[in-house]
Every structure is written in C-alpha cells, then in structure tokens.
Amino acid sequence: MTDSPSSPTRVLVLNSGSSSLKYQLLDMGDGTRLAAGLVERIGEGSSRIAHTPLGPDAGEKRERTAQVPDHEAALKAVAEELSADGVGLDSPELAAIGHRVVHGGLKFSEPTVVTDEVLAEIERLVPVAPLHNPANITGIRTAMALRPDLPQVAVFDTAFHTTMPEYAARYAIDTETADAHRIRRYGFHGTSHAYVSARTAKLLNRDPAEVNVIVLHLGNGASASAVAGGRCLDTSMGLTPLEGLVMGTRSGDLDPAVVFHLERNAGMSNQEIDALLNKKSGLVGLCGDNDMREIRRRIDEGDERARLAFDVYIHRLKKYIGAYYAVLGRVDAVVFTAGVGENAAEVRAAAVEGLEELGLAVDAGLNAVRSGEPRLISPEYARVAVAVVPTDEELEIARQSYALVRGGGDLRDRGARHGKE
C-alpha cells in the first residue's frame, strides 16, 4: 500500500482496563495528537468521561458523568466526544485502531492485525494475565463490532522482551512443568522500553543498533531492562508484573518460600497472599504511602518509616543497574522514565550515587530542571550518559499500528507473527 494524499493517516489508540477505557487519537501524517481522554468507573452507577481536544484548533477540556454500563457504551461515548470535535470514529481518515494488549506470550513478537485466531490466542493467555487480557479482549471485540471494516492492531506489552535469550527467560525449575504451564519470564512495559531506548539513541545522536541502554521505567508499576542495539537482553518483570523492582504496591523480588511460610504460619489463603504481594506491599507496605512526593515530604519531616521505604526502593534499583551493567558489558546510557523516573530528581540522584566507578554521575543543576523534553542530566565528563526521556506508549502503539497497516496486503487476513513458540 503506497501513501497518497487521500490515504488515511489517523490511528485511535485504546487501552482497555477492567473498568476503564483510555484513548488517544493521533495523526501519523504529521505526528500530531488530536485528542485524548478517559472513561472510568465503567459498569458502576455513575461513570466519568473526560475528553481533551489537542489539535491545532482545540477547544476546552470536557468532563461529564453518565451511566456507562459496559465497554461498548464506553467506546460509543468516546465516539461521541470525537465526533463533537469533527474527528469521529466513523471518519474515513482513520487508518487503524491500535490496542494495548498486556500479554502476548511468545506467539506475538510484533504488532499484529487481529483475527479470530489472534483473539483466541490472546484468550488462551488469560491464565497468565487474568487481570489484564480479559479487559483488552473486551476492548478489541467492542471496537471490531463498531468498525468491522477497519484494521484492529494488537500491540503487546511483552513483545519487546521476546528477544531475551533463553538463559535469561528461563526459571530454574523442572522444564516439563514450566513448559506445560507456560512458566517463564515474559517482561512487561515493553512498549515503553522500546520507545524510550530508541529515543535515547536519538538523544545521543547515535544509531540505535550501536547503543546499549539500561531503561528504568519507574511509575506505580516499575521495571528495568537491559537493551543492546535495540534488542532486550533482560528485564526485571517475569511471568507476571510482580517480579523485580520495589513498586508502589507490589513487593518485587521475594524469596518464594515467603508464600509457604505465610500459608503455614499465618494461615493465609492464596488469595490473601496474592492481595498482600500485589496490593499491600512495595512502598505502601513499607510506609503506608505509594506516592513518592508524599514519601519525600515525610522524609524531610524526619519520618523514619518513609526513609526506610525510600532506601529499600533505591537499594533494589541500584542492584538492577549493576546487574544490567554486567549483562550488557558496555553501557552508553542509563535512562529514567515514567511518573517517578521523569519527575523525582531525588530518586535519580540517589540511584546513581556511589556508582562513579561505573562512569555514572548526575549533575545537580541539570537534574533539578523540570521539563517534558528528553534531556541529559549527567555532567560532560561522565563516561556513561544519564538521561530523562518521557515515555510515550500511545505514540509507540500508534506508530507500530500505522507502520503495519501501511505495510501492504490484505491486513485482515494476516494473523500472528510467530515468535519462538
């Protein structure tokens, strides 16, 4: 398919949660964002719809409450908001709808046009992503019903990490058991890691194929990755998003025997332990807060629990920086992204403090600057660049979806890109 002046260039990006629908509309012809919004509390008594026009002639942000019983109603509400701006869901300028899908296993290593077979495979992965894949499937089915003529593209959080070598992806448990139950390290936040690692190479004026980067995606959920020449060699999340760094409410790395200990000695059920490790651990478990701004405020007031939580968080972060330095052998940049990574200067400074022998340092003045732009925060003499690169998962999903749609052929007949499975 070759581009022409009349070729559609807009991509609607949908991120469907169990009770929410986030969206952005982007024009890939010139890279502009036309609209963004959120429908939340889907299926509850009163839902909130927030819509922000972002085009050159953008109007005011709109917000309202309404009864939104399901995702079909939510997507229809999105269509109404977009239509009010003249960029509706029925627009012939739409090239595709791109969907964030959390878990693609090993089958999907690239963005994929959705077919019945693709949906069946995403459904087959529900046991390893029970909180996310069902909502993603609902969003896809709803969009397909409203625009059956339009390519629906699934972009997988796990896809970027399918390049991990087998020795990094395998857990050291019985192979037959692992294979029978798909137990291995998949990694998540892959769309963010893909975008940020490539954007970091651009910031350094280097070819991405020549750059080794440690990416630190630090939000309420947090993950690290070791990226060599644009390919993921290792990442901190595993079978689920629970493994790895200390997070807002998740424990990160933990001795597996803690689970058995809690079963035997605390009488806790599997469900209770699951809730403890995913919702009552991490920063909130250590000090009662998962907002880094509040934790820093409490530290300034002399709160010892907040100080311990911060120190545990930083200690784990440093361990992963050191580990991934060893995995890569040569590091060109350590880059911070996502809510905490982009905004918490104290976290960035503490994470590299004491790592001068590894060539890492932060310039206090540069680090203190608040900006929405990619930037270096290391001094000129540092051997390894330290950077802040705001992530843009929606743009990456739109870019991948548009590139696939523009690639040619009857896209609705193209199924999964087979990886190692």
VENKA-V653713 format. One record per residue. N is the residue number from 1. RES is the residue in one letter. PSI is psi in whole degrees, 0 to 359 (* if undefined). NEAR is the number of other C-alpha atoms within 12 Angstrom. D_FIRST is the distance of its C-alpha to the first C-alpha in whole Angstrom. Layout:
n = {N;N}
res = {RES;RES}
psi = {PSI;PSI}
near = {NEAR;NEAR}
d_first = {D_FIRST;D_FIRST}
This chain:
n = {1;2;3;4;5;6;7;8;9;10;11;12;13;14;15;16;17;18;19;20;21;22;23;24;25;26;27;28;29;30;31;32;33;34;35;36;37;38;39;40;41;42;43;44;45;46;47;48;49;50;51;52;53;54;55;56;57;58;59;60;61;62;63;64;65;66;67;68;69;70;71;72;73;74;75;76;77;78;79;80;81;82;83;84;85;86;87;88;89;90;91;92;93;94;95;96;97;98;99;100;101;102;103;104;105;106;107;108;109;110;111;112;113;114;115;116;117;118;119;120;121;122;123;124;125;126;127;128;129;130;131;132;133;134;135;136;137;138;139;140;141;142;143;144;145;146;147;148;149;150;151;152;153;154;155;156;157;158;159;160;161;162;163;164;165;166;167;168;169;170;171;172;173;174;175;176;177;178;179;180;181;182;183;184;185;186;187;188;189;190;191;192;193;194;195;196;197;198;199;200;201;202;203;204;205;206;207;208;209;210;211;212;213;214;215;216;217;218;219;220;221;222;223;224;225;226;227;228;229;230;231;232;233;234;235;236;237;238;239;240;241;242;243;244;245;246;247;248;249;250;251;252;253;254;255;256;257;258;259;260;261;262;263;264;265;266;267;268;269;270;271;272;273;274;275;276;277;278;279;280;281;282;283;284;285;286;287;288;289;290;291;292;293;294;295;296;297;298;299;300;301;302;303;304;305;306;307;308;309;310;311;312;313;314;315;316;317;318;319;320;321;322;323;324;325;326;327;328;329;330;331;332;333;334;335;336;337;338;339;340;341;342;343;344;345;346;347;348;349;350;351;352;353;354;355;356;357;358;359;360;361;362;363;364;365;366;367;368;369;370;371;372;373;374;375;376;377;378;379;380;381;382;383;384;385;386;387;388;389;390;391;392;393;394;395;396;397;398;399;400;401;402;403;404;405;406;407;408;409;410;411;412;413;414;415;416;417;418;419;420;421}
res = {M;T;D;S;P;S;S;P;T;R;V;L;V;L;N;S;G;S;S;S;L;K;Y;Q;L;L;D;M;G;D;G;T;R;L;A;A;G;L;V;E;R;I;G;E;G;S;S;R;I;A;H;T;P;L;G;P;D;A;G;E;K;R;E;R;T;A;Q;V;P;D;H;E;A;A;L;K;A;V;A;E;E;L;S;A;D;G;V;G;L;D;S;P;E;L;A;A;I;G;H;R;V;V;H;G;G;L;K;F;S;E;P;T;V;V;T;D;E;V;L;A;E;I;E;R;L;V;P;V;A;P;L;H;N;P;A;N;I;T;G;I;R;T;A;M;A;L;R;P;D;L;P;Q;V;A;V;F;D;T;A;F;H;T;T;M;P;E;Y;A;A;R;Y;A;I;D;T;E;T;A;D;A;H;R;I;R;R;Y;G;F;H;G;T;S;H;A;Y;V;S;A;R;T;A;K;L;L;N;R;D;P;A;E;V;N;V;I;V;L;H;L;G;N;G;A;S;A;S;A;V;A;G;G;R;C;L;D;T;S;M;G;L;T;P;L;E;G;L;V;M;G;T;R;S;G;D;L;D;P;A;V;V;F;H;L;E;R;N;A;G;M;S;N;Q;E;I;D;A;L;L;N;K;K;S;G;L;V;G;L;C;G;D;N;D;M;R;E;I;R;R;R;I;D;E;G;D;E;R;A;R;L;A;F;D;V;Y;I;H;R;L;K;K;Y;I;G;A;Y;Y;A;V;L;G;R;V;D;A;V;V;F;T;A;G;V;G;E;N;A;A;E;V;R;A;A;A;V;E;G;L;E;E;L;G;L;A;V;D;A;G;L;N;A;V;R;S;G;E;P;R;L;I;S;P;E;Y;A;R;V;A;V;A;V;V;P;T;D;E;E;L;E;I;A;R;Q;S;Y;A;L;V;R;G;G;G;D;L;R;D;R;G;A;R;H;G;K;E}
psi = {120;146;144;167;333;359;135;140;0;144;128;123;127;135;99;119;180;327;22;161;110;148;154;145;124;147;110;353;319;4;12;151;127;331;157;153;182;134;119;165;41;134;358;176;318;119;154;132;118;127;132;109;138;1;180;332;37;140;199;153;139;142;137;164;149;167;116;92;335;180;332;315;324;315;327;324;321;316;321;317;317;321;325;337;1;20;48;168;336;8;135;351;353;125;329;164;123;131;130;124;126;311;120;6;216;348;323;103;2;165;145;132;132;130;177;323;321;316;320;321;320;323;324;340;1;320;334;357;61;337;338;309;321;319;320;319;317;316;319;312;320;314;323;322;324;327;71;342;351;136;129;124;127;127;122;135;330;345;316;333;0;352;357;135;155;325;340;331;337;139;150;63;172;126;318;318;316;314;322;329;16;39;111;177;121;321;156;185;22;325;321;314;322;311;311;320;319;320;328;319;319;320;325;0;44;156;128;331;347;1;134;126;139;116;129;100;101;97;207;322;144;143;154;153;150;115;120;114;36;2;134;126;334;154;156;329;156;238;324;173;12;331;153;230;159;132;188;309;0;146;329;205;137;142;122;334;345;323;312;322;316;325;313;316;337;353;25;143;167;320;320;320;320;314;321;311;331;331;344;20;204;215;319;326;325;324;0;356;142;10;115;329;318;322;317;323;317;323;316;335;4;17;116;326;319;319;316;317;316;317;321;317;312;321;315;321;315;320;319;324;313;318;318;336;316;320;318;329;317;131;128;332;145;126;135;140;176;180;308;314;325;336;342;91;325;323;315;316;316;327;329;357;131;0;25;327;341;4;13;135;155;133;121;319;313;322;330;344;131;126;150;8;150;139;153;141;10;152;161;330;347;135;328;128;140;128;159;121;106;131;159;76;326;317;320;319;317;317;313;320;316;320;321;314;321;349;343;170;174;98;333;351;0;125;217;144;113;130;235;352;*}
near = {16;14;17;10;9;13;20;27;34;40;48;49;49;47;44;40;33;26;32;35;43;39;44;44;46;39;33;33;25;13;19;25;31;36;41;36;36;34;45;37;27;31;23;20;15;18;27;29;34;31;35;30;31;24;24;13;14;21;18;15;20;25;20;20;21;22;21;28;23;30;39;29;29;43;42;27;36;44;33;21;34;35;20;21;28;21;31;26;37;25;24;19;25;34;40;48;53;48;51;50;49;40;48;49;45;35;29;37;32;34;44;44;41;41;27;20;19;34;32;20;30;39;28;22;33;25;21;29;31;21;22;32;36;30;34;41;42;33;41;44;32;26;39;30;19;24;26;19;20;33;39;49;47;52;50;47;42;44;41;43;48;38;33;34;20;19;14;26;30;22;20;16;15;14;14;13;13;17;17;11;17;30;25;33;37;47;46;43;46;52;41;43;48;48;37;45;50;38;35;43;35;23;27;28;14;20;19;26;20;23;33;37;47;53;53;52;47;41;32;32;37;44;45;53;54;49;44;36;26;33;32;43;37;42;47;46;38;37;32;38;39;37;32;39;40;44;45;36;34;36;39;38;31;19;14;16;12;20;23;16;16;21;18;14;12;14;14;18;17;18;15;17;25;22;19;25;34;30;27;24;32;40;41;31;29;30;30;23;29;31;28;36;21;23;33;29;18;22;22;16;13;13;18;18;23;31;25;24;35;40;26;28;42;31;22;33;40;32;23;35;42;30;25;33;32;18;26;28;20;26;32;38;50;53;50;48;46;31;28;34;40;36;29;30;31;30;36;39;32;26;35;41;25;18;23;21;13;27;26;36;32;37;26;20;14;23;30;22;20;20;18;17;20;30;33;37;37;32;22;16;15;25;21;32;37;47;44;47;42;36;37;32;34;37;39;37;45;45;38;36;42;42;31;34;39;28;19;17;15;17;28;25;18;24;29;33;27;20;21;18;15}
d_first = {0;4;7;9;13;12;9;11;13;16;16;20;21;24;27;29;33;36;37;34;31;30;26;25;22;20;18;15;15;19;20;22;24;24;27;28;31;33;34;37;40;38;40;43;46;44;41;40;36;36;33;32;30;29;27;29;31;31;34;37;36;37;39;40;42;41;41;38;39;36;32;31;33;32;29;30;32;29;27;30;31;27;28;31;29;26;23;24;22;21;20;16;15;15;12;14;17;18;22;24;26;29;29;27;30;28;26;23;23;19;17;17;15;19;20;24;24;23;25;28;28;28;31;32;32;34;38;37;35;37;37;33;31;33;32;28;28;30;27;24;26;27;23;22;25;24;20;20;17;15;14;17;17;20;21;24;27;28;25;26;29;28;29;32;35;36;40;38;37;40;43;46;47;47;44;45;45;42;40;41;40;37;40;38;37;33;33;32;31;28;25;28;29;26;25;29;29;26;27;31;30;28;32;33;31;31;28;27;27;31;32;34;34;37;35;37;36;39;39;41;39;39;37;37;35;35;32;32;29;27;28;30;34;36;36;39;38;38;38;38;38;42;42;42;43;46;44;45;46;45;47;45;47;50;52;51;55;55;54;56;59;58;58;62;63;62;61;58;55;52;50;53;52;48;49;51;48;45;47;50;50;48;50;51;53;54;55;54;51;48;47;47;49;52;52;53;55;57;57;59;61;62;61;61;59;56;57;57;53;52;54;52;49;49;51;48;45;47;47;44;43;46;44;41;42;44;41;39;42;40;39;38;37;39;37;37;35;35;38;41;39;38;42;45;46;49;47;45;48;50;47;47;51;53;50;51;52;48;47;46;48;47;48;50;49;45;45;47;44;42;39;35;34;33;37;39;42;44;47;46;48;46;45;42;40;41;38;37;33;32;30;27;26;24;22;21;20;18;16;16;14;12;11;10;8;6;6;4;7;10;10;14;15;14;18;20;19;23;25;29;30}
